[in-house]
Amino acid sequence: MRISARNQIEGVVKKIEKGEVASTVKIEIAEPAILTSMLTKEAVEDLDLKEGDKVEAVIKATEVLVLKE
């Protein structure tokens, strides 16, 4: 699959916390770094995500906030 987004990070699904509407997916991108993503319950089911799956996280720059104190 080809995609125009340049912020792509490979990782492994370490934990999925399923809720009634949304799920929290924790992806280990480099030990011990964990990326956490909120997905709809439907998206988790459509992707058939399971712990141990190899995935790619695609981060859209318009949805990442950077704060400097």
mmJSON file of the N, C-alpha and C atoms, coordinates in Angstrom:
{"data_MODEL":{"atom_site":{
"group_PDB":["ATOM","ATOM","ATOM","ATOM","ATOM","ATOM","ATOM","ATOM","ATOM","ATOM","ATOM","ATOM","ATOM","ATOM","ATOM","ATOM","ATOM","ATOM","ATOM","ATOM","ATOM","ATOM","ATOM","ATOM","ATOM","ATOM","ATOM","ATOM","ATOM","ATOM","ATOM","ATOM","ATOM","ATOM","ATOM","ATOM","ATOM","ATOM","ATOM","ATOM","ATOM","ATOM","ATOM","ATOM","ATOM","ATOM","ATOM","ATOM","ATOM","ATOM","ATOM","ATOM","ATOM","ATOM","ATOM","ATOM","ATOM","ATOM","ATOM","ATOM","ATOM","ATOM","ATOM","ATOM","ATOM","ATOM","ATOM","ATOM","ATOM","ATOM","ATOM","ATOM","ATOM","ATOM","ATOM","ATOM","ATOM","ATOM","ATOM","ATOM","ATOM","ATOM","ATOM","ATOM","ATOM","ATOM","ATOM","ATOM","ATOM","ATOM","ATOM","ATOM","ATOM","ATOM","ATOM","ATOM","ATOM","ATOM","ATOM","ATOM","ATOM","ATOM","ATOM","ATOM","ATOM","ATOM","ATOM","ATOM","ATOM","ATOM","ATOM","ATOM","ATOM","ATOM","ATOM","ATOM","ATOM","ATOM","ATOM","ATOM","ATOM","ATOM","ATOM","ATOM","ATOM","ATOM","ATOM","ATOM","ATOM","ATOM","ATOM","ATOM","ATOM","ATOM","ATOM","ATOM","ATOM","ATOM","ATOM","ATOM","ATOM","ATOM","ATOM","ATOM","ATOM","ATOM","ATOM","ATOM","ATOM","ATOM","ATOM","ATOM","ATOM","ATOM","ATOM","ATOM","ATOM","ATOM","ATOM","ATOM","ATOM","ATOM","ATOM","ATOM","ATOM","ATOM","ATOM","ATOM","ATOM","ATOM","ATOM","ATOM","ATOM","ATOM","ATOM","ATOM","ATOM","ATOM","ATOM","ATOM","ATOM","ATOM","ATOM","ATOM","ATOM","ATOM","ATOM","ATOM","ATOM","ATOM","ATOM","ATOM","ATOM","ATOM","ATOM","ATOM","ATOM","ATOM","ATOM","ATOM","ATOM","ATOM","ATOM","ATOM","ATOM","ATOM","ATOM"],
"id":[1,2,3,4,5,6,7,8,9,10,11,12,13,14,15,16,17,18,19,20,21,22,23,24,25,26,27,28,29,30,31,32,33,34,35,36,37,38,39,40,41,42,43,44,45,46,47,48,49,50,51,52,53,54,55,56,57,58,59,60,61,62,63,64,65,66,67,68,69,70,71,72,73,74,75,76,77,78,79,80,81,82,83,84,85,86,87,88,89,90,91,92,93,94,95,96,97,98,99,100,101,102,103,104,105,106,107,108,109,110,111,112,113,114,115,116,117,118,119,120,121,122,123,124,125,126,127,128,129,130,131,132,133,134,135,136,137,138,139,140,141,142,143,144,145,146,147,148,149,150,151,152,153,154,155,156,157,158,159,160,161,162,163,164,165,166,167,168,169,170,171,172,173,174,175,176,177,178,179,180,181,182,183,184,185,186,187,188,189,190,191,192,193,194,195,196,197,198,199,200,201,202,203,204,205,206,207],
"type_symbol":["N","C","C","N","C","C","N","C","C","N","C","C","N","C","C","N","C","C","N","C","C","N","C","C","N","C","C","N","C","C","N","C","C","N","C","C","N","C","C","N","C","C","N","C","C","N","C","C","N","C","C","N","C","C","N","C","C","N","C","C","N","C","C","N","C","C","N","C","C","N","C","C","N","C","C","N","C","C","N","C","C","N","C","C","N","C","C","N","C","C","N","C","C","N","C","C","N","C","C","N","C","C","N","C","C","N","C","C","N","C","C","N","C","C","N","C","C","N","C","C","N","C","C","N","C","C","N","C","C","N","C","C","N","C","C","N","C","C","N","C","C","N","C","C","N","C","C","N","C","C","N","C","C","N","C","C","N","C","C","N","C","C","N","C","C","N","C","C","N","C","C","N","C","C","N","C","C","N","C","C","N","C","C","N","C","C","N","C","C","N","C","C","N","C","C","N","C","C","N","C","C","N","C","C","N","C","C"],
"label_atom_id":["N","CA","C","N","CA","C","N","CA","C","N","CA","C","N","CA","C","N","CA","C","N","CA","C","N","CA","C","N","CA","C","N","CA","C","N","CA","C","N","CA","C","N","CA","C","N","CA","C","N","CA","C","N","CA","C","N","CA","C","N","CA","C","N","CA","C","N","CA","C","N","CA","C","N","CA","C","N","CA","C","N","CA","C","N","CA","C","N","CA","C","N","CA","C","N","CA","C","N","CA","C","N","CA","C","N","CA","C","N","CA","C","N","CA","C","N","CA","C","N","CA","C","N","CA","C","N","CA","C","N","CA","C","N","CA","C","N","CA","C","N","CA","C","N","CA","C","N","CA","C","N","CA","C","N","CA","C","N","CA","C","N","CA","C","N","CA","C","N","CA","C","N","CA","C","N","CA","C","N","CA","C","N","CA","C","N","CA","C","N","CA","C","N","CA","C","N","CA","C","N","CA","C","N","CA","C","N","CA","C","N","CA","C","N","CA","C","N","CA","C","N","CA","C","N","CA","C","N","CA","C","N","CA","C","N","CA","C","N","CA","C"],
"label_alt_id":[null,null,null,null,null,null,null,null,null,null,null,null,null,null,null,null,null,null,null,null,null,null,null,null,null,null,null,null,null,null,null,null,null,null,null,null,null,null,null,null,null,null,null,null,null,null,null,null,null,null,null,null,null,null,null,null,null,null,null,null,null,null,null,null,null,null,null,null,null,null,null,null,null,null,null,null,null,null,null,null,null,null,null,null,null,null,null,null,null,null,null,null,null,null,null,null,null,null,null,null,null,null,null,null,null,null,null,null,null,null,null,null,null,null,null,null,null,null,null,null,null,null,null,null,null,null,null,null,null,null,null,null,null,null,null,null,null,null,null,null,null,null,null,null,null,null,null,null,null,null,null,null,null,null,null,null,null,null,null,null,null,null,null,null,null,null,null,null,null,null,null,null,null,null,null,null,null,null,null,null,null,null,null,null,null,null,null,null,null,null,null,null,null,null,null,null,null,null,null,null,null,null,null,null,null,null,null],
"label_comp_id":["MET","MET","MET","ARG","ARG","ARG","ILE","ILE","ILE","SER","SER","SER","ALA","ALA","ALA","ARG","ARG","ARG","ASN","ASN","ASN","GLN","GLN","GLN","ILE","ILE","ILE","GLU","GLU","GLU","GLY","GLY","GLY","VAL","VAL","VAL","VAL","VAL","VAL","LYS","LYS","LYS","LYS","LYS","LYS","ILE","ILE","ILE","GLU","GLU","GLU","LYS","LYS","LYS","GLY","GLY","GLY","GLU","GLU","GLU","VAL","VAL","VAL","ALA","ALA","ALA","SER","SER","SER","THR","THR","THR","VAL","VAL","VAL","LYS","LYS","LYS","ILE","ILE","ILE","GLU","GLU","GLU","ILE","ILE","ILE","ALA","ALA","ALA","GLU","GLU","GLU","PRO","PRO","PRO","ALA","ALA","ALA","ILE","ILE","ILE","LEU","LEU","LEU","THR","THR","THR","SER","SER","SER","MET","MET","MET","LEU","LEU","LEU","THR","THR","THR","LYS","LYS","LYS","GLU","GLU","GLU","ALA","ALA","ALA","VAL","VAL","VAL","GLU","GLU","GLU","ASP","ASP","ASP","LEU","LEU","LEU","ASP","ASP","ASP","LEU","LEU","LEU","LYS","LYS","LYS","GLU","GLU","GLU","GLY","GLY","GLY","ASP","ASP","ASP","LYS","LYS","LYS","VAL","VAL","VAL","GLU","GLU","GLU","ALA","ALA","ALA","VAL","VAL","VAL","ILE","ILE","ILE","LYS","LYS","LYS","ALA","ALA","ALA","THR","THR","THR","GLU","GLU","GLU","VAL","VAL","VAL","LEU","LEU","LEU","VAL","VAL","VAL","LEU","LEU","LEU","LYS","LYS","LYS","GLU","GLU","GLU"],
"label_asym_id":["A","A","A","A","A","A","A","A","A","A","A","A","A","A","A","A","A","A","A","A","A","A","A","A","A","A","A","A","A","A","A","A","A","A","A","A","A","A","A","A","A","A","A","A","A","A","A","A","A","A","A","A","A","A","A","A","A","A","A","A","A","A","A","A","A","A","A","A","A","A","A","A","A","A","A","A","A","A","A","A","A","A","A","A","A","A","A","A","A","A","A","A","A","A","A","A","A","A","A","A","A","A","A","A","A","A","A","A","A","A","A","A","A","A","A","A","A","A","A","A","A","A","A","A","A","A","A","A","A","A","A","A","A","A","A","A","A","A","A","A","A","A","A","A","A","A","A","A","A","A","A","A","A","A","A","A","A","A","A","A","A","A","A","A","A","A","A","A","A","A","A","A","A","A","A","A","A","A","A","A","A","A","A","A","A","A","A","A","A","A","A","A","A","A","A","A","A","A","A","A","A","A","A","A","A","A","A"],
"label_entity_id":["1","1","1","1","1","1","1","1","1","1","1","1","1","1","1","1","1","1","1","1","1","1","1","1","1","1","1","1","1","1","1","1","1","1","1","1","1","1","1","1","1","1","1","1","1","1","1","1","1","1","1","1","1","1","1","1","1","1","1","1","1","1","1","1","1","1","1","1","1","1","1","1","1","1","1","1","1","1","1","1","1","1","1","1","1","1","1","1","1","1","1","1","1","1","1","1","1","1","1","1","1","1","1","1","1","1","1","1","1","1","1","1","1","1","1","1","1","1","1","1","1","1","1","1","1","1","1","1","1","1","1","1","1","1","1","1","1","1","1","1","1","1","1","1","1","1","1","1","1","1","1","1","1","1","1","1","1","1","1","1","1","1","1","1","1","1","1","1","1","1","1","1","1","1","1","1","1","1","1","1","1","1","1","1","1","1","1","1","1","1","1","1","1","1","1","1","1","1","1","1","1","1","1","1","1","1","1"],
"label_seq_id":[1,1,1,2,2,2,3,3,3,4,4,4,5,5,5,6,6,6,7,7,7,8,8,8,9,9,9,10,10,10,11,11,11,12,12,12,13,13,13,14,14,14,15,15,15,16,16,16,17,17,17,18,18,18,19,19,19,20,20,20,21,21,21,22,22,22,23,23,23,24,24,24,25,25,25,26,26,26,27,27,27,28,28,28,29,29,29,30,30,30,31,31,31,32,32,32,33,33,33,34,34,34,35,35,35,36,36,36,37,37,37,38,38,38,39,39,39,40,40,40,41,41,41,42,42,42,43,43,43,44,44,44,45,45,45,46,46,46,47,47,47,48,48,48,49,49,49,50,50,50,51,51,51,52,52,52,53,53,53,54,54,54,55,55,55,56,56,56,57,57,57,58,58,58,59,59,59,60,60,60,61,61,61,62,62,62,63,63,63,64,64,64,65,65,65,66,66,66,67,67,67,68,68,68,69,69,69],
"pdbx_PDB_ins_code":[null,null,null,null,null,null,null,null,null,null,null,null,null,null,null,null,null,null,null,null,null,null,null,null,null,null,null,null,null,null,null,null,null,null,null,null,null,null,null,null,null,null,null,null,null,null,null,null,null,null,null,null,null,null,null,null,null,null,null,null,null,null,null,null,null,null,null,null,null,null,null,null,null,null,null,null,null,null,null,null,null,null,null,null,null,null,null,null,null,null,null,null,null,null,null,null,null,null,null,null,null,null,null,null,null,null,null,null,null,null,null,null,null,null,null,null,null,null,null,null,null,null,null,null,null,null,null,null,null,null,null,null,null,null,null,null,null,null,null,null,null,null,null,null,null,null,null,null,null,null,null,null,null,null,null,null,null,null,null,null,null,null,null,null,null,null,null,null,null,null,null,null,null,null,null,null,null,null,null,null,null,null,null,null,null,null,null,null,null,null,null,null,null,null,null,null,null,null,null,null,null,null,null,null,null,null,null],
"Cartn_x":[0.837,0.0,0.884,0.489,1.226,0.41,1.12,0.459,1.35,0.737,1.526,2.083,1.521,1.997,3.437,4.258,5.677,5.993,5.083,5.317,4.761,5.523,5.114,6.1,5.564,6.408,5.97,6.907,6.604,6.626,5.775,5.746,4.965,4.802,4.081,2.995,1.777,0.677,0.972,1.045,1.338,0.087,-0.904,-2.108,-3.259,-4.445,-5.662,-6.667,-7.094,-8.103,-9.397,-10.327,-11.563,-12.617,-13.253,-14.369,-15.631,-16.737,-18.001,-18.004,-17.314,-17.292,-15.881,-14.904,-13.518,-12.59,-11.439,-10.424,-9.098,-8.296,-6.948,-5.989,-5.143,-4.181,-2.781,-2.023,-0.651,0.297,1.175,2.094,3.517,4.302,5.711,6.471,7.072,7.768,9.273,9.776,11.189,11.258,11.761,11.766,12.497,11.967,10.641,9.599,9.78,8.862,7.525,6.448,5.098,4.335,3.689,2.815,1.39,0.544,-0.84,-1.77,-2.715,-3.657,-5.082,-5.992,-7.416,-8.045,-8.687,-9.378,-10.821,-11.691,-13.061,-13.065,-14.065,-14.226,-14.329,-15.051,-15.233,-13.902,-13.015,-11.716,-10.861,-10.872,-10.104,-10.627,-11.949,-12.547,-12.266,-12.401,-12.158,-10.717,-9.764,-8.349,-7.982,-8.916,-8.674,-7.389,-7.237,-6.029,-5.977,-4.785,-4.542,-3.181,-3.009,-1.707,-0.678,0.478,1.538,1.565,0.499,0.466,1.515,2.18,3.082,2.226,2.401,1.59,2.464,1.887,2.525,1.585,2.101,1.33,1.623,0.58,0.724,0.21,1.088,0.752,0.581,-0.608,-0.878,-0.398,0.399,0.97,-0.101,-1.253,-2.318,-2.927,-2.596,-3.185,-2.158,-0.965,0.072,0.365,0.288,0.577,1.93,2.707,4.016,3.98,4.389,4.398,5.8,6.242,7.55,7.348,7.855,7.699,8.858],
"Cartn_y":[-1.173,0.0,1.238,2.242,3.509,4.574,5.469,6.537,7.771,8.952,10.178,10.654,10.207,10.645,10.191,11.08,10.776,10.361,10.599,10.251,8.853,7.837,6.451,5.762,5.102,4.453,3.0,2.077,0.656,0.287,-0.651,-1.095,-2.386,-2.788,-4.015,-3.664,-4.155,-3.914,-4.648,-3.898,-4.484,-4.661,-3.774,-3.865,-3.17,-3.758,-3.149,-3.094,-1.887,-1.696,-1.316,-2.277,-2.058,-1.393,-0.382,0.29,0.048,0.633,0.442,1.12,2.264,3.024,3.134,3.358,3.562,2.595,2.379,1.504,2.246,1.934,2.47,1.378,1.701,0.732,1.226,0.39,0.741,-0.006,0.761,0.209,0.473,-0.598,-0.43,-0.101,1.107,1.54,1.365,1.304,1.04,0.832,-0.301,-0.605,0.469,1.097,0.887,1.922,2.567,3.624,3.042,3.624,3.188,4.366,4.139,5.117,4.673,5.589,5.254,5.932,5.159,5.688,5.327,6.273,6.012,5.683,4.534,4.113,3.785,3.888,3.451,1.938,1.455,0.008,-0.666,-0.021,-0.563,-0.672,0.318,0.29,-0.869,-1.094,-2.209,-3.533,-3.66,-4.89,-5.049,-3.965,-4.032,-4.426,-3.909,-4.236,-5.58,-6.147,-7.409,-7.313,-6.19,-5.961,-6.896,-7.439,-8.311,-7.973,-8.252,-8.054,-8.908,-8.331,-9.024,-8.718,-8.099,-7.746,-6.685,-6.842,-5.806,-4.803,-3.514,-2.462,-1.265,-0.332,0.956,2.036,2.946,4.101,5.238,5.854,6.979,8.215,9.192,10.382,11.563,12.169,13.343,14.577,15.388,16.571,17.529,17.546,18.442,18.016,16.832,16.328,16.07,16.612,16.463,17.838,17.958,19.222,19.133,20.206,20.274,21.432,21.169,22.181,22.32,23.561,23.82,24.756,24.349,25.181,26.12],
"Cartn_z":[0.0,0.0,0.0,-0.764,-0.817,-0.11,0.581,1.321,1.279,1.228,1.117,2.456,3.561,4.88,5.095,5.64,5.845,7.275,8.196,9.591,9.869,9.488,9.66,10.594,11.626,12.619,12.76,12.582,12.745,14.216,14.59,15.973,16.127,17.381,17.719,18.733,18.489,19.422,20.723,21.822,23.132,23.976,23.798,24.619,23.92,24.031,23.513,24.655,24.985,26.025,25.323,25.233,24.491,25.361,24.79,25.442,24.636,25.081,24.373,23.008,22.901,21.65,21.083,21.959,21.525,22.247,21.647,22.232,22.285,23.297,23.413,22.964,21.996,21.47,21.807,22.5,22.869,21.935,21.272,20.277,20.735,20.877,21.232,19.955,19.923,18.713,18.833,20.04,20.323,21.829,22.232,23.662,24.43,25.434,26.026,25.576,24.431,23.984,23.526,24.054,23.711,23.118,21.983,21.359,21.671,22.111,22.44,21.447,20.914,19.938,20.343,20.132,20.354,19.004,18.932,17.717,18.063,17.08,17.326,17.501,18.213,18.392,17.02,16.113,14.763,14.018,14.16,13.48,13.988,15.299,15.874,15.324,15.228,14.703,13.21,12.429,10.98,10.667,11.463,11.264,11.884,12.657,13.368,14.191,14.908,15.704,16.9,17.129,18.271,18.856,20.144,20.771,20.041,19.773,19.049,17.564,17.039,15.615,15.299,14.151,13.653,12.893,13.215,12.606,12.254,11.517,11.258,11.751,12.549,12.996,12.024,11.517,10.597,11.328,11.504,12.28,11.338,11.36,10.54,11.287,10.639,11.285,11.797,11.191,11.635,12.961,13.439,14.671,15.76,15.608,16.626,17.209,18.522,19.187,19.864,19.788,20.437,21.42,22.644,23.692,24.238,24.384,24.977,26.152,27.299,28.497,28.649],
"occupancy":[1.0,1.0,1.0,1.0,1.0,1.0,1.0,1.0,1.0,1.0,1.0,1.0,1.0,1.0,1.0,1.0,1.0,1.0,1.0,1.0,1.0,1.0,1.0,1.0,1.0,1.0,1.0,1.0,1.0,1.0,1.0,1.0,1.0,1.0,1.0,1.0,1.0,1.0,1.0,1.0,1.0,1.0,1.0,1.0,1.0,1.0,1.0,1.0,1.0,1.0,1.0,1.0,1.0,1.0,1.0,1.0,1.0,1.0,1.0,1.0,1.0,1.0,1.0,1.0,1.0,1.0,1.0,1.0,1.0,1.0,1.0,1.0,1.0,1.0,1.0,1.0,1.0,1.0,1.0,1.0,1.0,1.0,1.0,1.0,1.0,1.0,1.0,1.0,1.0,1.0,1.0,1.0,1.0,1.0,1.0,1.0,1.0,1.0,1.0,1.0,1.0,1.0,1.0,1.0,1.0,1.0,1.0,1.0,1.0,1.0,1.0,1.0,1.0,1.0,1.0,1.0,1.0,1.0,1.0,1.0,1.0,1.0,1.0,1.0,1.0,1.0,1.0,1.0,1.0,1.0,1.0,1.0,1.0,1.0,1.0,1.0,1.0,1.0,1.0,1.0,1.0,1.0,1.0,1.0,1.0,1.0,1.0,1.0,1.0,1.0,1.0,1.0,1.0,1.0,1.0,1.0,1.0,1.0,1.0,1.0,1.0,1.0,1.0,1.0,1.0,1.0,1.0,1.0,1.0,1.0,1.0,1.0,1.0,1.0,1.0,1.0,1.0,1.0,1.0,1.0,1.0,1.0,1.0,1.0,1.0,1.0,1.0,1.0,1.0,1.0,1.0,1.0,1.0,1.0,1.0,1.0,1.0,1.0,1.0,1.0,1.0,1.0,1.0,1.0,1.0,1.0,1.0],
"B_iso_or_equiv":[0.0,0.0,0.0,0.0,0.0,0.0,0.0,0.0,0.0,0.0,0.0,0.0,0.0,0.0,0.0,0.0,0.0,0.0,0.0,0.0,0.0,0.0,0.0,0.0,0.0,0.0,0.0,0.0,0.0,0.0,0.0,0.0,0.0,0.0,0.0,0.0,0.0,0.0,0.0,0.0,0.0,0.0,0.0,0.0,0.0,0.0,0.0,0.0,0.0,0.0,0.0,0.0,0.0,0.0,0.0,0.0,0.0,0.0,0.0,0.0,0.0,0.0,0.0,0.0,0.0,0.0,0.0,0.0,0.0,0.0,0.0,0.0,0.0,0.0,0.0,0.0,0.0,0.0,0.0,0.0,0.0,0.0,0.0,0.0,0.0,0.0,0.0,0.0,0.0,0.0,0.0,0.0,0.0,0.0,0.0,0.0,0.0,0.0,0.0,0.0,0.0,0.0,0.0,0.0,0.0,0.0,0.0,0.0,0.0,0.0,0.0,0.0,0.0,0.0,0.0,0.0,0.0,0.0,0.0,0.0,0.0,0.0,0.0,0.0,0.0,0.0,0.0,0.0,0.0,0.0,0.0,0.0,0.0,0.0,0.0,0.0,0.0,0.0,0.0,0.0,0.0,0.0,0.0,0.0,0.0,0.0,0.0,0.0,0.0,0.0,0.0,0.0,0.0,0.0,0.0,0.0,0.0,0.0,0.0,0.0,0.0,0.0,0.0,0.0,0.0,0.0,0.0,0.0,0.0,0.0,0.0,0.0,0.0,0.0,0.0,0.0,0.0,0.0,0.0,0.0,0.0,0.0,0.0,0.0,0.0,0.0,0.0,0.0,0.0,0.0,0.0,0.0,0.0,0.0,0.0,0.0,0.0,0.0,0.0,0.0,0.0,0.0,0.0,0.0,0.0,0.0,0.0],
"pdbx_formal_charge":[null,null,null,null,null,null,null,null,null,null,null,null,null,null,null,null,null,null,null,null,null,null,null,null,null,null,null,null,null,null,null,null,null,null,null,null,null,null,null,null,null,null,null,null,null,null,null,null,null,null,null,null,null,null,null,null,null,null,null,null,null,null,null,null,null,null,null,null,null,null,null,null,null,null,null,null,null,null,null,null,null,null,null,null,null,null,null,null,null,null,null,null,null,null,null,null,null,null,null,null,null,null,null,null,null,null,null,null,null,null,null,null,null,null,null,null,null,null,null,null,null,null,null,null,null,null,null,null,null,null,null,null,null,null,null,null,null,null,null,null,null,null,null,null,null,null,null,null,null,null,null,null,null,null,null,null,null,null,null,null,null,null,null,null,null,null,null,null,null,null,null,null,null,null,null,null,null,null,null,null,null,null,null,null,null,null,null,null,null,null,null,null,null,null,null,null,null,null,null,null,null,null,null,null,null,null,null],
"auth_seq_id":[1,1,1,2,2,2,3,3,3,4,4,4,5,5,5,6,6,6,7,7,7,8,8,8,9,9,9,10,10,10,11,11,11,12,12,12,13,13,13,14,14,14,15,15,15,16,16,16,17,17,17,18,18,18,19,19,19,20,20,20,21,21,21,22,22,22,23,23,23,24,24,24,25,25,25,26,26,26,27,27,27,28,28,28,29,29,29,30,30,30,31,31,31,32,32,32,33,33,33,34,34,34,35,35,35,36,36,36,37,37,37,38,38,38,39,39,39,40,40,40,41,41,41,42,42,42,43,43,43,44,44,44,45,45,45,46,46,46,47,47,47,48,48,48,49,49,49,50,50,50,51,51,51,52,52,52,53,53,53,54,54,54,55,55,55,56,56,56,57,57,57,58,58,58,59,59,59,60,60,60,61,61,61,62,62,62,63,63,63,64,64,64,65,65,65,66,66,66,67,67,67,68,68,68,69,69,69],
"auth_comp_id":["MET","MET","MET","ARG","ARG","ARG","ILE","ILE","ILE","SER","SER","SER","ALA","ALA","ALA","ARG","ARG","ARG","ASN","ASN","ASN","GLN","GLN","GLN","ILE","ILE","ILE","GLU","GLU","GLU","GLY","GLY","GLY","VAL","VAL","VAL","VAL","VAL","VAL","LYS","LYS","LYS","LYS","LYS","LYS","ILE","ILE","ILE","GLU","GLU","GLU","LYS","LYS","LYS","GLY","GLY","GLY","GLU","GLU","GLU","VAL","VAL","VAL","ALA","ALA","ALA","SER","SER","SER","THR","THR","THR","VAL","VAL","VAL","LYS","LYS","LYS","ILE","ILE","ILE","GLU","GLU","GLU","ILE","ILE","ILE","ALA","ALA","ALA","GLU","GLU","GLU","PRO","PRO","PRO","ALA","ALA","ALA","ILE","ILE","ILE","LEU","LEU","LEU","THR","THR","THR","SER","SER","SER","MET","MET","MET","LEU","LEU","LEU","THR","THR","THR","LYS","LYS","LYS","GLU","GLU","GLU","ALA","ALA","ALA","VAL","VAL","VAL","GLU","GLU","GLU","ASP","ASP","ASP","LEU","LEU","LEU","ASP","ASP","ASP","LEU","LEU","LEU","LYS","LYS","LYS","GLU","GLU","GLU","GLY","GLY","GLY","ASP","ASP","ASP","LYS","LYS","LYS","VAL","VAL","VAL","GLU","GLU","GLU","ALA","ALA","ALA","VAL","VAL","VAL","ILE","ILE","ILE","LYS","LYS","LYS","ALA","ALA","ALA","THR","THR","THR","GLU","GLU","GLU","VAL","VAL","VAL","LEU","LEU","LEU","VAL","VAL","VAL","LEU","LEU","LEU","LYS","LYS","LYS","GLU","GLU","GLU"],
"auth_asym_id":["A","A","A","A","A","A","A","A","A","A","A","A","A","A","A","A","A","A","A","A","A","A","A","A","A","A","A","A","A","A","A","A","A","A","A","A","A","A","A","A","A","A","A","A","A","A","A","A","A","A","A","A","A","A","A","A","A","A","A","A","A","A","A","A","A","A","A","A","A","A","A","A","A","A","A","A","A","A","A","A","A","A","A","A","A","A","A","A","A","A","A","A","A","A","A","A","A","A","A","A","A","A","A","A","A","A","A","A","A","A","A","A","A","A","A","A","A","A","A","A","A","A","A","A","A","A","A","A","A","A","A","A","A","A","A","A","A","A","A","A","A","A","A","A","A","A","A","A","A","A","A","A","A","A","A","A","A","A","A","A","A","A","A","A","A","A","A","A","A","A","A","A","A","A","A","A","A","A","A","A","A","A","A","A","A","A","A","A","A","A","A","A","A","A","A","A","A","A","A","A","A","A","A","A","A","A","A"],
"auth_atom_id":["N","CA","C","N","CA","C","N","CA","C","N","CA","C","N","CA","C","N","CA","C","N","CA","C","N","CA","C","N","CA","C","N","CA","C","N","CA","C","N","CA","C","N","CA","C","N","CA","C","N","CA","C","N","CA","C","N","CA","C","N","CA","C","N","CA","C","N","CA","C","N","CA","C","N","CA","C","N","CA","C","N","CA","C","N","CA","C","N","CA","C","N","CA","C","N","CA","C","N","CA","C","N","CA","C","N","CA","C","N","CA","C","N","CA","C","N","CA","C","N","CA","C","N","CA","C","N","CA","C","N","CA","C","N","CA","C","N","CA","C","N","CA","C","N","CA","C","N","CA","C","N","CA","C","N","CA","C","N","CA","C","N","CA","C","N","CA","C","N","CA","C","N","CA","C","N","CA","C","N","CA","C","N","CA","C","N","CA","C","N","CA","C","N","CA","C","N","CA","C","N","CA","C","N","CA","C","N","CA","C","N","CA","C","N","CA","C","N","CA","C","N","CA","C","N","CA","C","N","CA","C","N","CA","C","N","CA","C","N","CA","C"],
"pdbx_PDB_model_num":[1,1,1,1,1,1,1,1,1,1,1,1,1,1,1,1,1,1,1,1,1,1,1,1,1,1,1,1,1,1,1,1,1,1,1,1,1,1,1,1,1,1,1,1,1,1,1,1,1,1,1,1,1,1,1,1,1,1,1,1,1,1,1,1,1,1,1,1,1,1,1,1,1,1,1,1,1,1,1,1,1,1,1,1,1,1,1,1,1,1,1,1,1,1,1,1,1,1,1,1,1,1,1,1,1,1,1,1,1,1,1,1,1,1,1,1,1,1,1,1,1,1,1,1,1,1,1,1,1,1,1,1,1,1,1,1,1,1,1,1,1,1,1,1,1,1,1,1,1,1,1,1,1,1,1,1,1,1,1,1,1,1,1,1,1,1,1,1,1,1,1,1,1,1,1,1,1,1,1,1,1,1,1,1,1,1,1,1,1,1,1,1,1,1,1,1,1,1,1,1,1,1,1,1,1,1,1]
}}}
